Amino acid sequence: MFLRNRFSNKAASTLVFGGVLCAGLIGYGGVSTAKVDLLQIPAIPSVNATRSLLLDVERVGKNLFATGEFGQILKSEDNGQTWTAGKVPVSITLTSVAFADDALGYAVGHDGVVLKTEDAGANWTKLIDGSTINQFVLDNASARADSLQEQLDSLPANAAPEERERLEIAAEEAMFTMDLAQGDFEVGPSKPLLDVMVNGTGTVFVAGAYGQLLKSTDKGANWTYLGDRTNNPSNYHFNTMMLSKTGELWVGGEQGTVLISSDEGESWVAKKIDYDGSIFALIEAPDTRTVVAVGLRGNAFRLPFGGEQWQEVTTNLRETFNGATVLSDGSMVVVGSRGILARSTDDFQTLQVTRRSDKLPSASVVQLNDQEILLAGMRGFKTLPLSEFK
């Protein structure tokens, strides 16, 4: 799955959720010693899809959509009572889904795949995968290395030693980055995309492991790589995205990374949290516009509108929070490992905590009606009444 030892939330969730995906890959591999490319194998609809690993569930108008392992994209037109599978050209794990309107939608997943539907989820086509993204990264790294080398070569003989040393170091680092990008390109698709978002103008954003971040302004026909604009030299994973009420794009990731862009990803402002773990979900309170970030080991933080410093929320929990949503009444719900669920009705200052009876982890949550929420995670869906929160 990954070539290094850092795992992002949805990819890590795939492993934590019982090794289901790994078991499936072993099953494929047992047939032949040749590598199976799940990007080339269409998903096979399964009657068990609603009981398999699901990593995202979203509401689009009156419909619900969910994504998960083996390329499954499910749609419900009756508020989660029944589900039908879309026709998907890949069998790779899909981590996130988002729609621009009732018909036009996008899904992303492992190996950098990006899919598109124009008929409300009935049929999906592949736009790009990790090979395309690796080429973007390699082209950017090569251009930077060439530019720095040209600057170094054009330095006059009487240039200040400090300036020459600075350029030499920068050029050497750029060459090292280019070599890494060349290696990734030769390996092929391997890095997952973990979230997809569509803003009010129809611009599509995708984010993922090792600082991957791209956008398309023409419904996926062409893509711009944004990862080199985020000042992320360590290539921290970008795990989640959020659109604010005013259209700003927020990105959350490893090492307390939070980035904000008000110009569709052209430039970024850092709002780092004083926290060494990962952020797995970002949500915004509809009335106060307080932003909440949740992550590993029960860590949660809130940033009041206009504030500069994140405030740590005392949760008294050790479970990891994987997903979050805002309910129609303005309250916020977060879900996570070991069946944990928490709800806040006071701008995320205090929490009402409950736990799934089966103790299974949840990856995502959506509201069904005034009385119930729907959880997606290991072993599929589970409906939970809001009265469970005490």
GUDRENDO-213946 format. One record per residue (C-alpha): residue in one letter; chain; y, z, x. Coordinates in steps of 0.05 Angstrom, whole numbers, padded with zeros to 5 digits. Each point is the difference from the previous one (the first is absolute). Layout:
GUDRENDO-213946
@code->a unit->A Y->Y Z->Z X->X
...
***
This chain:
GUDRENDO-213946
@code->m unit->A Y->00000 Z->00000 X->00000
@code->f unit->A Y->00052 Z->00023 X->00050
@code->l unit->A Y->00002 Z->-00013 X->00074
@code->r unit->A Y->00032 Z->00067 X->00016
@code->n unit->A Y->-00008 Z->00071 X->-00022
@code->r unit->A Y->00058 Z->00010 X->-00048
@code->f unit->A Y->-00017 Z->-00008 X->-00073
@code->s unit->A Y->00049 Z->-00012 X->-00056
@code->n unit->A Y->-00008 Z->00031 X->-00069
@code->k unit->A Y->-00035 Z->-00053 X->-00041
@code->a unit->A Y->-00043 Z->-00024 X->00057
@code->a unit->A Y->-00016 Z->00072 X->00017
@code->s unit->A Y->-00014 Z->00014 X->-00073
@code->t unit->A Y->-00051 Z->-00056 X->00002
@code->l unit->A Y->-00037 Z->00039 X->00053
@code->v unit->A Y->00011 Z->00069 X->-00029
@code->f unit->A Y->-00024 Z->-00023 X->-00069
@code->g unit->A Y->-00073 Z->00004 X->00020
@code->g unit->A Y->-00005 Z->-00059 X->00046
@code->v unit->A Y->-00011 Z->-00045 X->-00059
@code->l unit->A Y->00031 Z->-00061 X->00032
@code->c unit->A Y->-00037 Z->00010 X->00065
@code->a unit->A Y->-00066 Z->00003 X->-00038
@code->g unit->A Y->00016 Z->-00066 X->-00033
@code->l unit->A Y->00016 Z->-00034 X->00066
@code->i unit->A Y->-00065 Z->00025 X->00030
@code->g unit->A Y->-00036 Z->-00031 X->-00059
@code->y unit->A Y->00032 Z->-00067 X->00013
@code->g unit->A Y->-00013 Z->00005 X->00075
@code->g unit->A Y->-00074 Z->00015 X->-00011
@code->v unit->A Y->-00012 Z->-00070 X->-00024
@code->s unit->A Y->00023 Z->-00035 X->00063
@code->t unit->A Y->00026 Z->00017 X->00069
@code->a unit->A Y->00059 Z->-00047 X->-00012
@code->k unit->A Y->00066 Z->00031 X->-00018
@code->v unit->A Y->00015 Z->-00003 X->-00074
@code->d unit->A Y->00072 Z->-00020 X->-00014
@code->l unit->A Y->00019 Z->00034 X->-00065
@code->l unit->A Y->00064 Z->-00041 X->-00001
@code->q unit->A Y->-00043 Z->-00061 X->-00014
@code->i unit->A Y->-00046 Z->00029 X->-00053
@code->p unit->A Y->00026 Z->00003 X->-00072
@code->a unit->A Y->-00006 Z->00067 X->-00034
@code->i unit->A Y->-00059 Z->00008 X->-00047
@code->p unit->A Y->00018 Z->00033 X->-00066
@code->s unit->A Y->-00042 Z->00062 X->-00011
@code->v unit->A Y->-00014 Z->00042 X->-00061
@code->n unit->A Y->00005 Z->00059 X->00047
@code->a unit->A Y->00070 Z->-00017 X->00024
@code->t unit->A Y->00033 Z->00055 X->-00042
@code->r unit->A Y->-00045 Z->00050 X->00035
@code->s unit->A Y->00011 Z->-00025 X->00070
@code->l unit->A Y->00053 Z->00018 X->00051
@code->l unit->A Y->00070 Z->-00015 X->-00028
@code->l unit->A Y->00062 Z->00009 X->00042
@code->d unit->A Y->00058 Z->-00019 X->-00046
@code->v unit->A Y->00015 Z->-00002 X->-00074
@code->e unit->A Y->00066 Z->-00025 X->-00029
@code->r unit->A Y->00031 Z->-00012 X->-00068
@code->v unit->A Y->00030 Z->-00069 X->-00013
@code->g unit->A Y->00030 Z->00000 X->-00069
@code->k unit->A Y->-00056 Z->00015 X->-00049
@code->n unit->A Y->-00054 Z->-00016 X->00051
@code->l unit->A Y->-00033 Z->00039 X->00056
@code->f unit->A Y->-00023 Z->-00029 X->00066
@code->a unit->A Y->-00044 Z->00032 X->00054
@code->t unit->A Y->-00024 Z->-00021 X->00069
@code->g unit->A Y->-00058 Z->00024 X->00043
@code->e unit->A Y->-00059 Z->-00016 X->00043
@code->f unit->A Y->-00035 Z->-00067 X->00004
@code->g unit->A Y->00061 Z->-00039 X->-00024
@code->q unit->A Y->00000 Z->00030 X->-00070
@code->i unit->A Y->00064 Z->-00009 X->-00041
@code->l unit->A Y->-00008 Z->00029 X->-00069
@code->k unit->A Y->00043 Z->-00008 X->-00062
@code->s unit->A Y->00003 Z->00040 X->-00064
@code->e unit->A Y->00036 Z->-00024 X->-00062
@code->d unit->A Y->-00019 Z->00061 X->-00042
@code->n unit->A Y->00029 Z->00057 X->00041
@code->g unit->A Y->-00061 Z->00011 X->00043
@code->q unit->A Y->-00054 Z->-00003 X->-00053
@code->t unit->A Y->-00031 Z->-00064 X->00027
@code->w unit->A Y->00010 Z->-00039 X->00065
@code->t unit->A Y->-00011 Z->-00072 X->00021
@code->a unit->A Y->-00004 Z->-00027 X->00071
@code->g unit->A Y->00045 Z->-00055 X->00025
@code->k unit->A Y->-00026 Z->-00060 X->00039
@code->v unit->A Y->00015 Z->00020 X->00072
@code->p unit->A Y->-00013 Z->-00044 X->00062
@code->v unit->A Y->-00016 Z->00057 X->00048
@code->s unit->A Y->-00049 Z->00059 X->00002
@code->i unit->A Y->00042 Z->00043 X->00047
@code->t unit->A Y->00025 Z->00068 X->-00023
@code->l unit->A Y->00066 Z->-00006 X->-00037
@code->t unit->A Y->00048 Z->00058 X->00006
@code->s unit->A Y->00060 Z->-00014 X->-00045
@code->v unit->A Y->00026 Z->-00043 X->-00057
@code->a unit->A Y->00070 Z->-00014 X->-00028
@code->f unit->A Y->00031 Z->-00049 X->-00050
@code->a unit->A Y->00066 Z->-00035 X->-00004
@code->d unit->A Y->-00009 Z->-00011 X->-00075
@code->d unit->A Y->-00058 Z->-00002 X->-00050
@code->a unit->A Y->-00030 Z->-00062 X->00032
@code->l unit->A Y->00020 Z->-00002 X->00074
@code->g unit->A Y->-00034 Z->00052 X->00044
@code->y unit->A Y->-00023 Z->00014 X->00071
@code->a unit->A Y->-00055 Z->00041 X->00032
@code->v unit->A Y->-00012 Z->00019 X->00073
@code->g unit->A Y->-00057 Z->00029 X->00039
@code->h unit->A Y->-00041 Z->00005 X->00063
@code->d unit->A Y->00004 Z->-00054 X->00054
@code->g unit->A Y->00072 Z->-00012 X->-00020
@code->v unit->A Y->-00017 Z->-00039 X->-00063
@code->v unit->A Y->00054 Z->-00016 X->-00052
@code->l unit->A Y->-00020 Z->-00028 X->-00068
@code->k unit->A Y->00040 Z->-00028 X->-00058
@code->t unit->A Y->-00011 Z->-00011 X->-00074
@code->e unit->A Y->00043 Z->-00041 X->-00047
@code->d unit->A Y->-00042 Z->00010 X->-00063
@code->a unit->A Y->00003 Z->00076 X->-00009
@code->g unit->A Y->-00059 Z->00015 X->00045
@code->a unit->A Y->-00052 Z->-00048 X->-00026
@code->n unit->A Y->-00001 Z->-00041 X->00064
@code->w unit->A Y->00023 Z->00018 X->00070
@code->t unit->A Y->00014 Z->-00044 X->00061
@code->k unit->A Y->00006 Z->00020 X->00073
@code->l unit->A Y->00069 Z->-00008 X->00030
@code->i unit->A Y->-00009 Z->00027 X->00071
@code->d unit->A Y->-00045 Z->00046 X->00040
@code->g unit->A Y->00001 Z->00036 X->00066
@code->s unit->A Y->-00005 Z->-00064 X->00040
@code->t unit->A Y->00068 Z->-00022 X->-00026
@code->i unit->A Y->00030 Z->00069 X->00013
@code->n unit->A Y->-00028 Z->00003 X->00070
@code->q unit->A Y->00033 Z->-00068 X->00014
@code->f unit->A Y->00067 Z->00027 X->-00025
@code->v unit->A Y->-00006 Z->00061 X->00046
@code->l unit->A Y->-00021 Z->-00043 X->00060
@code->d unit->A Y->00058 Z->-00049 X->-00011
@code->n unit->A Y->00050 Z->00057 X->-00004
@code->a unit->A Y->-00028 Z->00035 X->00061
@code->s unit->A Y->-00001 Z->-00065 X->00040
@code->a unit->A Y->00072 Z->-00016 X->-00019
@code->r unit->A Y->00024 Z->00069 X->00021
@code->a unit->A Y->-00039 Z->-00003 X->00066
@code->d unit->A Y->00029 Z->-00069 X->00016
@code->s unit->A Y->00071 Z->00022 X->-00018
@code->l unit->A Y->-00003 Z->00061 X->00045
@code->q unit->A Y->-00030 Z->-00039 X->00058
@code->e unit->A Y->00056 Z->-00051 X->-00007
@code->q unit->A Y->00052 Z->00055 X->00002
@code->l unit->A Y->-00033 Z->00029 X->00062
@code->d unit->A Y->-00004 Z->-00067 X->00035
@code->s unit->A Y->00073 Z->-00015 X->-00015
@code->l unit->A Y->00026 Z->00065 X->00029
@code->p unit->A Y->00048 Z->-00013 X->00057
@code->a unit->A Y->-00020 Z->00024 X->00069
@code->n unit->A Y->00055 Z->00052 X->-00001
@code->a unit->A Y->-00021 Z->00030 X->-00067
@code->a unit->A Y->-00001 Z->00075 X->-00004
@code->p unit->A Y->-00068 Z->00029 X->00021
@code->e unit->A Y->-00002 Z->00041 X->-00064
@code->e unit->A Y->00007 Z->-00062 X->-00044
@code->r unit->A Y->-00053 Z->-00037 X->00039
@code->e unit->A Y->-00048 Z->00059 X->-00005
@code->r unit->A Y->00014 Z->00006 X->-00075
@code->l unit->A Y->-00017 Z->-00073 X->-00012
@code->e unit->A Y->-00061 Z->00002 X->00045
@code->i unit->A Y->-00028 Z->00059 X->-00039
@code->a unit->A Y->00016 Z->-00033 X->-00067
@code->a unit->A Y->-00031 Z->-00066 X->00022
@code->e unit->A Y->-00063 Z->00035 X->00024
@code->e unit->A Y->-00007 Z->00038 X->-00065
@code->a unit->A Y->00011 Z->-00064 X->-00039
@code->m unit->A Y->-00055 Z->-00035 X->00039
@code->f unit->A Y->-00047 Z->00057 X->-00014
@code->t unit->A Y->00016 Z->-00004 X->-00074
@code->m unit->A Y->-00012 Z->-00075 X->00002
@code->d unit->A Y->-00067 Z->00010 X->00033
@code->l unit->A Y->-00020 Z->00049 X->-00055
@code->a unit->A Y->00022 Z->-00049 X->-00053
@code->q unit->A Y->-00040 Z->-00055 X->00034
@code->g unit->A Y->-00061 Z->00044 X->-00001
@code->d unit->A Y->00008 Z->00015 X->-00074
@code->f unit->A Y->00008 Z->-00074 X->-00014
@code->e unit->A Y->-00064 Z->-00016 X->00037
@code->v unit->A Y->-00038 Z->00055 X->-00036
@code->g unit->A Y->00023 Z->-00027 X->-00068
@code->p unit->A Y->00014 Z->00037 X->-00065
@code->s unit->A Y->-00014 Z->00075 X->00006
@code->k unit->A Y->00061 Z->00040 X->-00021
@code->p unit->A Y->00006 Z->00019 X->-00074
@code->l unit->A Y->00061 Z->-00007 X->-00044
@code->l unit->A Y->00008 Z->00064 X->-00041
@code->d unit->A Y->00055 Z->-00012 X->-00050
@code->v unit->A Y->00036 Z->-00056 X->-00037
@code->m unit->A Y->00066 Z->00003 X->-00037
@code->v unit->A Y->00043 Z->-00050 X->-00040
@code->n unit->A Y->00074 Z->00014 X->-00009
@code->g unit->A Y->00048 Z->-00021 X->-00055
@code->t unit->A Y->00016 Z->-00067 X->00032
@code->g unit->A Y->-00073 Z->-00019 X->00008
@code->t unit->A Y->-00004 Z->00013 X->00074
@code->v unit->A Y->-00070 Z->00023 X->00020
@code->f unit->A Y->-00011 Z->00052 X->00054
@code->v unit->A Y->-00067 Z->00017 X->00032
@code->a unit->A Y->-00012 Z->00057 X->00050
@code->g unit->A Y->-00058 Z->00027 X->00038
@code->a unit->A Y->-00034 Z->00027 X->00063
@code->y unit->A Y->00033 Z->-00004 X->00069
@code->g unit->A Y->00069 Z->-00013 X->-00028
@code->q unit->A Y->-00015 Z->-00063 X->-00039
@code->l unit->A Y->00057 Z->-00017 X->-00047
@code->l unit->A Y->00015 Z->-00068 X->-00031
@code->k unit->A Y->00040 Z->-00030 X->-00057
@code->s unit->A Y->00001 Z->-00064 X->-00040
@code->t unit->A Y->00059 Z->-00025 X->-00041
@code->d unit->A Y->-00036 Z->-00060 X->-00030
@code->k unit->A Y->-00060 Z->00029 X->-00035
@code->g unit->A Y->-00044 Z->00002 X->00061
@code->a unit->A Y->00009 Z->-00071 X->00025
@code->n unit->A Y->00034 Z->00023 X->00064
@code->w unit->A Y->00003 Z->00067 X->00035
@code->t unit->A Y->00047 Z->00036 X->00047
@code->y unit->A Y->-00026 Z->00052 X->00047
@code->l unit->A Y->00042 Z->00064 X->-00002
@code->g unit->A Y->-00041 Z->00046 X->00043
@code->d unit->A Y->00043 Z->-00014 X->00061
@code->r unit->A Y->00063 Z->00023 X->-00036
@code->t unit->A Y->-00023 Z->00071 X->-00015
@code->n unit->A Y->00008 Z->00033 X->00068
@code->n unit->A Y->-00073 Z->00020 X->00000
@code->p unit->A Y->-00021 Z->-00008 X->00073
@code->s unit->A Y->-00063 Z->00042 X->-00010
@code->n unit->A Y->-00022 Z->-00045 X->-00058
@code->y unit->A Y->-00010 Z->00058 X->-00047
@code->h unit->A Y->-00037 Z->-00018 X->-00064
@code->f unit->A Y->00042 Z->-00016 X->-00061
@code->n unit->A Y->-00041 Z->00031 X->-00056
@code->t unit->A Y->00044 Z->-00005 X->-00062
@code->m unit->A Y->00063 Z->-00030 X->-00029
@code->m unit->A Y->00048 Z->00017 X->-00057
@code->l unit->A Y->00058 Z->-00034 X->-00034
@code->s unit->A Y->00057 Z->00046 X->-00017
@code->k unit->A Y->00040 Z->-00003 X->-00064
@code->t unit->A Y->00054 Z->-00038 X->00037
@code->g unit->A Y->-00048 Z->-00050 X->00032
@code->e unit->A Y->-00007 Z->00030 X->00069
@code->l unit->A Y->-00068 Z->-00009 X->00032
@code->w unit->A Y->-00031 Z->00064 X->00029
@code->v unit->A Y->-00059 Z->-00001 X->00048
@code->g unit->A Y->-00042 Z->00060 X->00019
@code->g unit->A Y->-00051 Z->00006 X->00056
@code->e unit->A Y->-00028 Z->00038 X->00058
@code->q unit->A Y->00035 Z->00057 X->00037
@code->g unit->A Y->00046 Z->00015 X->-00058
@code->t unit->A Y->00030 Z->-00070 X->00003
@code->v unit->A Y->00045 Z->-00019 X->-00058
@code->l unit->A Y->00043 Z->-00063 X->00004
@code->i unit->A Y->00051 Z->-00026 X->-00051
@code->s unit->A Y->00028 Z->-00071 X->-00007
@code->s unit->A Y->00056 Z->-00021 X->-00047
@code->d unit->A Y->-00001 Z->-00073 X->00021
@code->e unit->A Y->-00072 Z->-00021 X->-00016
@code->g unit->A Y->-00028 Z->00021 X->00067
@code->e unit->A Y->00051 Z->-00033 X->00046
@code->s unit->A Y->00022 Z->00068 X->00028
@code->w unit->A Y->-00026 Z->00071 X->-00006
@code->v unit->A Y->00025 Z->00072 X->00001
@code->a unit->A Y->-00048 Z->00055 X->00022
@code->k unit->A Y->-00008 Z->00063 X->-00043
@code->k unit->A Y->-00055 Z->00032 X->00042
@code->i unit->A Y->-00033 Z->00063 X->-00025
@code->d unit->A Y->-00010 Z->00058 X->00048
@code->y unit->A Y->-00075 Z->-00006 X->-00007
@code->d unit->A Y->-00053 Z->-00030 X->00046
@code->g unit->A Y->-00047 Z->-00025 X->-00055
@code->s unit->A Y->-00003 Z->-00061 X->-00044
@code->i unit->A Y->00038 Z->-00015 X->-00064
@code->f unit->A Y->-00046 Z->-00030 X->-00052
@code->a unit->A Y->00045 Z->-00004 X->-00062
@code->l unit->A Y->00074 Z->-00003 X->-00017
@code->i unit->A Y->00029 Z->00010 X->-00070
@code->e unit->A Y->00070 Z->00008 X->-00028
@code->a unit->A Y->00020 Z->00047 X->-00057
@code->p unit->A Y->00032 Z->-00044 X->-00054
@code->d unit->A Y->00057 Z->00047 X->-00018
@code->t unit->A Y->00019 Z->00036 X->00064
@code->r unit->A Y->-00023 Z->-00056 X->00047
@code->t unit->A Y->-00033 Z->00051 X->00045
@code->v unit->A Y->-00051 Z->-00035 X->00044
@code->v unit->A Y->-00067 Z->00034 X->00012
@code->a unit->A Y->-00047 Z->-00015 X->00058
@code->v unit->A Y->-00071 Z->00027 X->00002
@code->g unit->A Y->-00055 Z->-00005 X->00053
@code->l unit->A Y->-00053 Z->00036 X->00039
@code->r unit->A Y->-00026 Z->00071 X->-00011
@code->g unit->A Y->00044 Z->00016 X->-00060
@code->n unit->A Y->00064 Z->-00019 X->00035
@code->a unit->A Y->00057 Z->-00020 X->-00048
@code->f unit->A Y->00074 Z->-00009 X->00010
@code->r unit->A Y->00060 Z->-00015 X->-00044
@code->l unit->A Y->00066 Z->-00033 X->00016
@code->p unit->A Y->00055 Z->00013 X->-00051
@code->f unit->A Y->00044 Z->-00060 X->-00016
@code->g unit->A Y->00052 Z->-00009 X->00054
@code->g unit->A Y->-00033 Z->00052 X->00044
@code->e unit->A Y->-00013 Z->-00008 X->00075
@code->q unit->A Y->-00055 Z->00051 X->00011
@code->w unit->A Y->-00068 Z->00001 X->-00032
@code->q unit->A Y->-00021 Z->00066 X->-00031
@code->e unit->A Y->-00071 Z->00023 X->00008
@code->v unit->A Y->-00035 Z->00017 X->-00066
@code->t unit->A Y->-00046 Z->00061 X->00000
@code->t unit->A Y->-00065 Z->-00025 X->-00031
@code->n unit->A Y->-00049 Z->00052 X->00026
@code->l unit->A Y->-00051 Z->-00057 X->00003
@code->r unit->A Y->-00041 Z->-00030 X->00056
@code->e unit->A Y->-00023 Z->-00062 X->-00037
@code->t unit->A Y->00029 Z->-00068 X->00019
@code->f unit->A Y->00044 Z->-00035 X->-00051
@code->n unit->A Y->-00017 Z->-00074 X->-00006
@code->g unit->A Y->00040 Z->-00026 X->-00060
@code->a unit->A Y->00056 Z->00018 X->-00048
@code->t unit->A Y->00035 Z->-00023 X->-00064
@code->v unit->A Y->00058 Z->00019 X->-00044
@code->l unit->A Y->-00017 Z->00013 X->-00073
@code->s unit->A Y->00042 Z->-00023 X->-00060
@code->d unit->A Y->00028 Z->00071 X->-00008
@code->g unit->A Y->00026 Z->-00001 X->00072
@code->s unit->A Y->-00052 Z->00047 X->00028
@code->m unit->A Y->-00037 Z->-00021 X->00064
@code->v unit->A Y->-00075 Z->00001 X->00012
@code->v unit->A Y->-00035 Z->-00004 X->00068
@code->v unit->A Y->-00075 Z->-00009 X->00011
@code->g unit->A Y->-00044 Z->00008 X->00061
@code->s unit->A Y->-00063 Z->00024 X->00034
@code->r unit->A Y->-00052 Z->00049 X->-00028
@code->g unit->A Y->00023 Z->-00016 X->-00070
@code->i unit->A Y->00069 Z->00031 X->00008
@code->l unit->A Y->00056 Z->-00017 X->-00048
@code->a unit->A Y->00070 Z->00029 X->-00003
@code->r unit->A Y->00057 Z->-00009 X->-00050
@code->s unit->A Y->00073 Z->00019 X->00006
@code->t unit->A Y->00050 Z->00005 X->-00057
@code->d unit->A Y->00057 Z->00028 X->00042
@code->d unit->A Y->00018 Z->-00054 X->00050
@code->f unit->A Y->-00060 Z->00016 X->00043
@code->q unit->A Y->00023 Z->00070 X->00017
@code->t unit->A Y->-00063 Z->00033 X->-00029
@code->l unit->A Y->-00069 Z->-00027 X->-00018
@code->q unit->A Y->-00050 Z->00009 X->-00055
@code->v unit->A Y->-00068 Z->-00011 X->00032
@code->t unit->A Y->-00068 Z->-00019 X->-00028
@code->r unit->A Y->-00063 Z->-00032 X->00026
@code->r unit->A Y->-00048 Z->-00052 X->-00026
@code->s unit->A Y->-00064 Z->00032 X->-00025
@code->d unit->A Y->-00041 Z->-00048 X->00044
@code->k unit->A Y->00042 Z->00017 X->00062
@code->l unit->A Y->00002 Z->-00074 X->00018
@code->p unit->A Y->00061 Z->-00028 X->00038
@code->s unit->A Y->00052 Z->-00042 X->-00037
@code->a unit->A Y->00039 Z->-00055 X->00034
@code->s unit->A Y->00048 Z->-00020 X->-00056
@code->v unit->A Y->00024 Z->00022 X->-00068
@code->v unit->A Y->00034 Z->-00032 X->-00061
@code->q unit->A Y->00022 Z->00027 X->-00068
@code->l unit->A Y->-00041 Z->-00022 X->-00060
@code->n unit->A Y->00040 Z->00033 X->-00056
@code->d unit->A Y->00038 Z->00064 X->-00014
@code->q unit->A Y->-00063 Z->00041 X->00006
@code->e unit->A Y->-00042 Z->-00033 X->00055
@code->i unit->A Y->00001 Z->-00029 X->00070
@code->l unit->A Y->-00050 Z->-00046 X->00033
@code->l unit->A Y->-00026 Z->00014 X->00070
@code->a unit->A Y->-00029 Z->-00053 X->00047
@code->g unit->A Y->-00042 Z->00018 X->00061
@code->m unit->A Y->-00070 Z->00012 X->00021
@code->r unit->A Y->-00049 Z->-00020 X->-00055
@code->g unit->A Y->00053 Z->-00036 X->-00039
@code->f unit->A Y->00043 Z->00025 X->-00056
@code->k unit->A Y->00008 Z->00069 X->-00032
@code->t unit->A Y->00045 Z->00018 X->-00059
@code->l unit->A Y->00033 Z->00068 X->00003
@code->p unit->A Y->00041 Z->00035 X->-00055
@code->l unit->A Y->00068 Z->00025 X->00021
@code->s unit->A Y->-00017 Z->00066 X->-00032
@code->e unit->A Y->-00044 Z->00014 X->00062
@code->f unit->A Y->00063 Z->00016 X->00039
@code->k unit->A Y->00015 Z->00074 X->-00007
***
